[in-house]
Amino acid sequence: MPDKKPNILLIMTDQLHADCLGYTGRRGIKTPNIDKLASEGVNFRQAYTAHGTCIPSRVSYMTGMYPHLHGVYGNDKGPISDGLLSLGVFLQRYGYKTAIIGKKHLPKWNKHGFQYERLCYHADAPLRQLDYYNYLKKHNLHQWYDYLGDVKKFCMGTEEVPVEHCLENWTADESIKYLNEAGGEPFFLFTSFERPHDPLSIPKNWNHVYNPDEIILPENLEYTESSFYFDRNVELLWNIKTYGEKTLREALAKYYTIITLIDHNIGRILDSLEKRNLKDNTIVIFCSDHGDFAGEYGRMAKGYPYDALHHIPFVWNWPGVFKKGKMENGFAQNTDFFPTICDLLNLPAPVTLQGRSLVPYLKTDKGCDRDAVFYESVCVKTVRTKTHKLNYSFTSEGEKGELFDLSKDPHEYKNVFAEDSYRDVRENLIRRLMDWWIETQQPVNFLPKDEKFPPARWFRGYR
């Protein structure tokens, strides 16, 4: 391991289906740069986010907490509690410079810990006076920024912005600029690509556009709805049940095209790391905040609690330190990000963290022994094992549940919750949810108004 503190580069996409990458071989999508990152590092093939929407998932990454503890359950406008300890604040304490470039989506969180910001909110317009909007305005392209008032444009977008000015290029340009100006202090750079989240607009002159008639569709196109599923108006324009396969193919072709565009720009950032002689001392993590239906069940976008929305890519790369080309099939969660960074840097893990360090699986051939993952949304908690998945809720209306036998029904079509033959499995998983809930619902003493930030007691405990 290098003597100098390593840099940290977190590359996050928004709403990327875990199978929509070249290295899976399932969709025929070209992502050579991400594939290389995975082939030279450790690829967690069974990683899951603690929540299937943007803000709750991002807060879980930055705090190492499940939503029921950090308190963020949806994409509302906050505020996020300043009493939460973020990774950015934590790393500053140990001499790191911190920066976020691209989509932030941490509303009204004053203590998020990023000292340098260059921001965009193309997919969550109308938000003005942010860096990418002003950049487009400078080039007289800002009229293509805000699609939220027009659902059709928001879904499918238009092709009016030249590729050299598109959102993905801008995010990479700003990240490269930051790397070029990095001094001797170690940095934590969070490069946050805002797509392939809609709008699905392809820039002009981009030369790798997928043909709707030739794309590979997911095998589970048959439409179904979980009893916990929700629709948003922007998803309805892609629904195969209403608009047919042709429209879904058109949407997927755009979705796949944007993924390849993102990959191209990730390659530019990684090339910059190498040119600056930073590659060997930089921990690179590639991930997504959550997934996308990406055609599963004949739909696009999101709507919990399906695996498609919670299963995420999670690739870790550090040349000469991590195992090269390891495909890890044990479970991981995005709450593991913060504690893993602590372990890699030999720093005390704050007592608030609920994830676990993945370092043993990054540096050795040892397989991850976690036998279940947990995630949640409003009034719904999920436990997923290798063979079964339980979505469970109990409200004033009583008990409500979904149980899927994944060994027989991997796409979650048949709910066997009420079947007598699954009674033992059902009761065991409900108990597992209860145990997890009790273990992780311990009170956290958030920051009193008169206490210095961050409080020293956060750094006393080791996990």
N, C-alpha and C positions, 0 to 999 in steps of 0.2 A: 504494500500500500504506500502511495506517495507520502512524504513527510508533510507537505503542504496541505492545508485543509482543502478538501475537494470542493469544486463548484457543483451546483445542483441546477439542472435544467429540466423543468417539468413541462412537457408538451402535451396539452390537453385539447381534444376535439369536443364538439358539442353534438350529442345525439348520434353517435356512430355505433351502428350495429356491430357486435363483436365478430361476426362472420364475414363482414364486408371488407376484408383485407386480403391481399394476395396470398399471404402465407397460409391461409386456411384452405385454399384451393377449391372453395365451394361456389363462389360467384363469378369467377373469371375476372376479377377486378385487378388492375395493375397498381401495385403500391411497392415498387422496388426499394425505396429508401426505408420505409417502415419494416419491410421484410428483412433487409440487411441489419437493421437495428436489432430485430428479434433473433436473427441467426447468429449474431455475435454476442448476444446477451442471454437473459433468462426471460422466457415468455410464459406468464401465468395464464393458462388456457381456461381456467375456471375461476375467474375473478368476478366479483359482484359489487355493485354499489349499494349503499345503505338506503337509498331513495331513488326513484326513477324519474325525478325532475331536477332541473338545473341547480337552483339555489340550495336546496337541502343537501344535495350531493356534494356541491363545492364546499359547503361549510363542513361536511363530514371529512373531506380531504384535509381541510386546513386546521381542523381541531382534533381529529382522531376520535370523534364522538358519533354515536348514533343520533338520529333526529329527535328521539324522545328525550334525550338529555340536552342537546344544544337548542332545542325548541323551535327549529325552523322546519315547517312541513310543506311549504308551497312556494310558488313563484310570485308572492305578493311583494309589496314594496318595503318590507321590513318594518322597523329597524331590526337588524341583527344585534344581539346583546354585546356591548363593549366589555362585558365581564367574561367573555369567552377568550381563552388563550389561543391565538393563532400561531401557526408555524412561522409566519413572517416575523412576528414579534419575538418569538422564541429564538430564532436564528440571529436576529439583530443583537441579542444579548451576548452572543458568542462571536461577534465580529463580522457577520455576514452583511453585505449589501443586498437589498431585496428589490425586485422589480416585477411588475405585471404588465404584459403587452397583449392587447386584443380584448377579448370579452372578459370583463371582471365579474359582473352579476353577483355582487355581494352588497346589496343595497343598505346604505346608512350604517355600515359597519365601520366606525371610525378607527377601530383598533385592529384592522385587518393586517397591518404590518408591512405593507408595500410602500417603500420610500419613493419609487419612481413609477410613473404610470403613463402609458400611451394606450388610449381606450377606443373601442368601437362598440356600437350596439345596433348593428344592421338588422338583426333578426328580432330585436325587441324595440323597434322604433314605435312611436315617435320620440326620440331623445336627441336633442340638438346640442350643439356646442361641444361635442366630443371630438377627439382628435381625427378619427377617420372621416367624419362628416366634414370637418373643416378642410381636410385634405382634398376631398372630392369637390368642395366648393371652390377651392383654389384652382382646380382644373375644370371648372364649370360642368361638373358631373353630379352635383348634389341632388338634382331632381330625381335621380334613380335610387336615392337612399331610403325613402320612407314608403313601404308598401303595406303597412299594417291596416290602413283604412280601406284597402281593396283586397278582399279575401283571395280572389283568383290570382292576382299578381303576387300576393304573399306566398301562395302555394307554389306556383310555377315560375314566377319571376319573369324577367325579360333579359335580353342579351344586348344591353346597351353600353356597359362599362368595358373598356379595353382591358385585356388581361394584365397589362402593366400597372393598371390602377385598381385592380380588383381587391377585394377584402383580403384574400389569402396572400397575395403578393405584398400588400401593405403590411400585414402582420409579420411576414418574414423579413421585409426590409427594415422594420423598426427593431426587430429582434437582432438582426445582424448589426445594425447601428449600435445597439447597446453592447453587443459583444466586442465590437471594434473599439469601443471607448472604455471597456472594462480595465480598471487599474489592477493593482497588486492584491487588493482585498478579495477574499472569496465571495462569490455571489450566489444568490438563489433567484433565478430567472424563471418566471411562470409565463410561458408563451401559450396563449389561449386562443386557438382558432375557433371562430364563432360558428362555423358550419362543420358538417353537412346539414345542420339544422336549417329548415326552410327560412327564407325563400330560396327555392331551387333555381337560381338564375346562373347561367353559364356566361362567363365574360366573352367578349369578342376576341377572335383570333386565337382562342385556346385550341390546340391541335389534337387533343385526345378526348374526343366526344364519343360516348357510347351510343350505338344504334339501338333504339327501343326494340326492334324486331330480333336482335341477336343477344340481348342480355340473358343471363341465367336467373330464372325466378326461383324463389325458395320453394321447397317441396310442399310446405303446408299452406297452400293458398286458400283452402276451404275457410269460409267466413265463420267466425264464432265470436261470442261475447262472454267474457267472465261476468259473473254477477257483481263484481267490483269495478268493472271497466267503465271508463267515462269517455265521451266524445267531445271534441272541441270543434268549433265551426271550421277551423282551418284544415282539420283532418278529413272532413266529409267530402271534399272535392276529389279525393284520391280513392274513395271507398269502392272496392271492386263490386260489391253488392249493388251499388247504385249506378256506377259509371263504367263498369266492365274492365276487362283486362287491358285494353288498349291504353286507357288513361293511366292505369297503374304502371304499365311498361314505360310510358313517357316520363312519369315521375321518377321511377327507378333509374332510368337512363341518366337523368339529370343528377340524381343522388350519387350514382357511381362516378359520374364525371367530376363532381366536386371533390369526392374522396381522392381521386387521382391528382387533382389540382392541389389539394392540401399536401399530399405525399411529395409532390414536386417541390413545394416550398419548404417542407421539412428537410428535404435533401439539401436545399440551399443553406439552411441554418446549420446543418451538420457539417457541410463543407466549410462554412465560416469557422466553426469550432476547430476544425483540423488545420486550417490556414493560420489560425491564431495560436497554434500549438497548445490548445486547451483540451483537446479530446481526451488525452490520457488521464487528466485530472478532473474530469467532469462526469458526475453521475447523471445519466439521461434516463428519464422516465417518460414513456409514452402511454397515454390512457385516454379515456373519454369520461365525461361527467355521468353519462347514462347512455342507454341504447336507443334504438328506433325500431319500429315494426319492420321497416324496409321490405315491405311486401308480405310479411307473414300475416296470415289470416286475411289477406287481401287488403291490408291497410298500410298507411305510412304514419310517421310521427310517433306520438306516445299516448299512453293510457294504461296505467298500472293494473294488475300486478304481474304481468307476463314476464317470463325469463328474457324475452327480447329486449325489454326495457331496463333490466337490471344487470344482465350479463355485459361485461365491459372488457375491452382490450387492456392489458396491464403488462407492459414490457419494461424491463430494467436492464440498463447497459452501463458497464464500467470496465473498460479494457484492462485486462490483466488482474482484475480483482474478482469479478463475477464469473461463474461458469459460462463457457462459451457454447451457445447453441442448445441450451437446456430448455426443454419443453416441460413445464411443471403442470401436472394435471390435478394436483391437490387444490383445495379451495383457498382463495384469498379474498380480502375485502378492501374497499377503498379506505376504510378506517385504519388499515395497516400502514398507510403511507407515512404518517407522522412518526409513529414509533419505529419504523424501519429506518427513517432518516436519523433519528436519535441514536440508534444502535450503530449505524454506519459511521457516525461522527464521534462515537464514544462519549456521548452526552447523556446526562441523566434524563430519563423519560419522565415528563410531568405526570403527576398522579391523576390528572384528568383524562388521560388517554384510555380508550376502550378497545383499540385494535391491538395487534401483536406484531412483533418484529418478524420480518421475512428473511432476515440475514442468513439464518442457517440454510435456507433453500436457495439463496443467491450464490453462496460461496462453496457449497458442497453438492454432492449427488443426492443427498437426503431428500426424500419426498415429503411434502407438507402433510401432516397427519390430521389436520382439521377435518371433522366429519360432517360439518353442517355450516351453512351461512344463514344470516338473518337480515331481512330488510323490511321496510315498513312504509306506510302512507297513512293518511288520516283514517283512524279507526280500524286499520287493517294491519296485522303483523304476519310476516311470512317466515317460515323455516324451510330450508331446502337442503336435503341430503343428496347423496348420489342416486338414490332410488325413488325418493318420494318428495313431494312438495305440498305444504299446507299453507293456505291463506285463511286467516282466522280473524273473526270479529265478534265482539259481544257488546251490544248497546242496549238501550232501553227497550228495543224491539226484540231482544233475545239473541240467541246464538246464531251465527252465520258462518259457514265454512266451505272451503273447496279443498279437496284432497285429490292429488294426481299421482298415479303410479307411473313414474317416469320410465321405468324399465319396460313397460308395455305401451305407454302413451307419452312419448317424449315431447309432444307438441301441446299437451294440456287440453285435450278435447273432452275427455270423459271425467266428470266429477264423481268420485266414488266416496265422498264424505259420509253419506248416509248408509252405505252398504255394510251389512253385518260382517262380511268377510274381512273388512278392513278396520274393524273395531280396535284391535290391539295397536295397529299402526297409528290410527287416528289419535287414540288416547296417549300414546307415547310422544307423538309430535306436539300435542297440546301441552303436555308436561314439559317438553323441551322449550317450548315458547315461554312458559311460565318461569322456568328456571333462568332462562336468558333475561327475561324482563326484570326479575328480581335482582339478578347479579348486576345488571347494567343500569338500574334505576336508582343507584345510590346518590344521595344528594351531593351536589358540587357547590362549594361556597364561592359564589360569584363575587366579583370585586365590589367591596363597599365603596361608596362615593369618596370617602376620606382616605382611602388606602392608595399608596403609590403603585403605579402600574409598571410592570406586572408584579404581583405580590411574590415575595420570596418563598412562601410556603408551596407554590406550585412546583418548585424545583427540588423539594426535599425528598420526594418519594421516588423509588425505583420500582420498575415492574419487571 
